[in-house]
Amino acid sequence: MSTKLQAVLAKIDEINAQDPNSEVVDGQSVAKELIYGRRMTKCLNQYWPQASDLLQIAVRAQHVKRWHIARSEYPLGKAGYYAWRKALGVFHAETAMEVMREHGYSESEAEQTGVMLRKEQLKTNSDTQTLEDVACLVFLSYYFDAFASKHDDEKIIKIVQKTWKKMSQQAKDIALSLTLPEHLGKLVAQALA
């Protein structure tokens, strides 16, 4: 790993360590977006170990400073949710691009990372697709159970179906190999039937 890449990832971690929201991991309270970014990197390294610097940065910056734009700032409902997500993508891209420029990456490299973080060219840009795949796999591995406990089975099945459509075949194969709690495995099976 280059010094430049290490510096950018460390800066993203430094930003995410300021998250006022926390999660308990192995008995320790950890900033929510800091642990999320590290889980994203762990997944990328496990399944896409040859990822470029730019993809590694995008993966770590997927939720950089996410708490900065609250969901409550947007209207309830689907349209408000999508507007919030789009605004977050732009914000994450701008934040990551600024950090990259500060550490010696070119404008072109920063923009390529921005494309990934804004989820542009999904299905046609392999790096954007891999970022989406990693996000889906991290959700299934770490957040699906808690999310599912707050919603009825019908909603969970629909969400799994929507998530599945966004994933590459490689990510689908990886997802099917994950060990999920029995009740979640049944919901996934129902969603894919």
C-alpha positions in Angstrom: 0.0 0.0 0.0 1.4 3.4 -1.0 2.1 6.1 1.5 -0.4 8.3 -0.3 -3.2 5.7 0.0 -2.4 5.1 3.7 -2.6 8.8 4.4 -6.0 9.1 2.6 -7.5 6.1 4.5 -6.1 7.4 7.8 -7.7 10.8 7.1 -11.1 9.2 6.3 -10.8 7.2 9.5 -10.0 10.4 11.4 -13.1 12.1 10.0 -15.3 9.1 10.8 -13.9 8.7 14.3 -15.8 12.0 15.0 -19.2 10.4 14.4 -21.3 11.2 17.5 -23.2 7.9 16.9 -21.6 4.8 18.2 -21.9 1.0 18.0 -20.6 -1.6 20.5 -18.1 -3.9 18.9 -16.4 -6.6 21.0 -17.5 -4.8 24.2 -16.0 -1.4 23.0 -18.0 1.7 21.9 -16.8 2.6 18.4 -17.8 5.5 16.2 -20.5 4.1 13.9 -19.1 5.3 10.6 -15.5 4.4 11.6 -16.4 0.7 12.1 -18.6 0.8 8.9 -15.6 2.0 6.8 -13.3 -0.6 8.2 -15.9 -3.3 7.6 -16.2 -2.1 4.0 -12.4 -2.4 3.6 -12.3 -5.8 5.2 -15.0 -7.1 2.7 -13.2 -5.5 -0.3 -9.9 -7.1 0.8 -11.5 -10.5 1.3 -13.3 -10.7 -2.1 -11.5 -8.2 -4.3 -7.9 -8.2 -3.0 -6.5 -6.6 -6.2 -8.7 -3.5 -5.9 -7.1 -0.2 -7.2 -6.2 2.6 -4.8 -9.3 4.6 -6.1 -11.7 1.8 -5.3 -10.1 1.3 -1.9 -10.7 4.9 -1.1 -14.3 4.9 -2.4 -15.0 1.8 -0.3 -13.6 3.4 2.9 -15.4 6.7 2.1 -18.8 5.2 1.3 -20.3 6.8 4.5 -17.6 9.4 5.3 -19.1 11.9 7.7 -22.6 10.5 7.0 -24.1 12.1 10.2 -23.5 15.5 8.6 -26.7 15.2 6.6 -29.6 13.8 8.7 -32.4 11.8 7.2 -34.8 14.1 9.1 -33.7 17.0 6.9 -35.7 15.4 4.0 -39.4 14.6 3.7 -40.8 11.3 4.8 -41.5 8.7 2.1 -39.7 7.2 -0.8 -39.0 10.5 -2.7 -37.5 12.1 0.4 -35.4 9.0 1.1 -34.0 9.0 -2.4 -33.3 12.7 -2.3 -31.4 12.2 1.0 -29.4 9.3 -0.5 -28.5 11.3 -3.6 -27.3 14.3 -1.4 -25.2 11.9 0.7 -23.6 10.4 -2.4 -22.6 13.9 -3.6 -21.4 14.9 -0.1 -19.3 11.7 0.4 -17.8 12.2 -3.1 -16.9 15.8 -2.4 -15.4 14.9 1.0 -13.3 12.1 -0.4 -12.2 14.1 -3.4 -11.0 16.9 -1.2 -9.0 14.5 1.0 -7.5 12.9 -2.1 -6.4 16.2 -3.5 -4.8 17.2 -0.2 -2.7 14.0 -0.3 -1.4 14.2 -3.9 -4.0 12.4 -6.0 -4.8 14.1 -9.3 -8.1 15.8 -10.2 -8.8 12.9 -12.6 -8.2 10.3 -9.9 -10.4 12.2 -7.5 -13.1 12.5 -10.1 -13.0 8.8 -10.8 -13.5 8.1 -7.1 -16.3 10.7 -7.1 -18.1 8.8 -9.9 -18.0 5.6 -7.7 -19.3 7.4 -4.6 -22.1 9.1 -6.5 -23.0 5.6 -7.8 -22.8 6.8 -11.4 -22.4 4.2 -14.1 -23.7 1.4 -11.9 -23.7 -1.8 -14.0 -21.3 -0.3 -16.6 -18.4 0.9 -14.4 -16.8 -2.2 -12.7 -15.5 -0.1 -9.8 -18.9 1.5 -9.1 -20.4 -1.9 -9.3 -17.9 -3.4 -6.9 -18.5 -0.5 -4.4 -22.2 -1.3 -4.6 -21.5 -5.0 -4.2 -19.3 -4.4 -1.1 -22.0 -2.2 0.5 -24.7 -4.9 -0.1 -22.5 -7.6 1.4 -21.6 -5.5 4.4 -25.3 -4.8 5.0 -26.1 -8.5 4.8 -23.2 -9.5 7.1 -23.4 -6.8 9.8 -26.7 -4.9 9.6 -29.4 -7.1 8.1 -30.4 -8.8 11.4 -30.9 -5.5 13.3 -32.7 -3.9 10.3 -35.0 -6.9 9.8 -36.0 -6.9 13.5 -37.6 -3.4 12.9 -39.7 -4.4 9.9 -42.2 -7.0 8.8 -41.3 -10.0 6.7 -43.0 -8.6 3.6 -40.9 -5.4 3.6 -37.7 -7.4 4.2 -38.4 -9.6 1.3 -39.0 -6.6 -1.0 -35.7 -5.0 0.2 -33.8 -8.2 -0.4 -35.2 -8.3 -3.9 -34.3 -4.7 -4.6 -30.8 -5.3 -3.2 -30.3 -8.4 -5.3 -31.1 -6.5 -8.5 -28.2 -4.1 -7.7 -25.6 -6.8 -7.2 -23.2 -8.4 -9.7 -23.3 -12.2 -10.2 -20.1 -12.5 -8.2 -21.6 -10.6 -5.2 -24.8 -12.7 -5.4 -22.6 -15.9 -5.3 -20.8 -14.5 -2.2 -24.0 -13.5 -0.6 -25.4 -17.0 -1.0 -22.3 -18.4 0.7 -22.8 -16.1 3.8 -23.9 -17.8 7.0 -27.0 -15.9 8.1 -29.2 -16.5 11.1 -31.9 -19.1 10.2 -34.8 -16.7 10.1 -32.9 -14.4 7.8 -31.8 -17.2 5.6 -35.5 -18.2 5.2 -36.4 -14.6 4.2 -33.6 -14.5 1.6 -34.8 -17.8 0.2 -38.4 -16.5 0.0 -37.2 -13.3 -1.7 -35.2 -15.2 -4.3 -37.9 -17.8 -5.0 
